């Protein structure tokens, strides 16, 4: 499975962006799809995840502003970002985690840069 993130760009504070993560294969077998971000000079941090049954989780800093969703028919995961802040500036990475009996498969895509100007 290969993941490709897209949709990043430059936006003013308060604006919105929608990121997409397209998979080369079916995401039905991937238990958890998520987004991470990495700001310049910082570590990669978790942002949000969505499970196969649609359960979503968010880091506190994006709750109420970001929405993660998955379209299993299109093998795509989305991150709708609203009320963007300069501190949201980072490279955003898509992640997929598949857990089987005795094995874990972690998939990462190339990131997409989000820049929020003040």
PECOR-V9728 format. One record per run of one state. SS is the DSSP state (H for helix, E for strand, C for the rest). FROM is the first residue (numbers start at 1). TO is the last residue. If there is no record, write none. Layout:
# PECOR-V9728
[[SS:FROM:TO] [SS:FROM:TO]]
This chain:
# PECOR-V9728
[[C:1:2] [E:3:6] [C:7:8] [E:9:12] [C:13:16] [E:17:23] [C:24:31] [E:32:38] [C:39:43] [E:44:51] [C:52:55] [E:56:58] [C:59:59] [H:60:62] [C:63:65] [E:66:71] [C:72:75] [E:76:81] [C:82:85] [H:86:88] [C:89:89] [E:90:100] [C:101:102] [E:103:108] [C:109:109] [E:110:110] [C:111:111] [E:112:117] [C:118:118]]
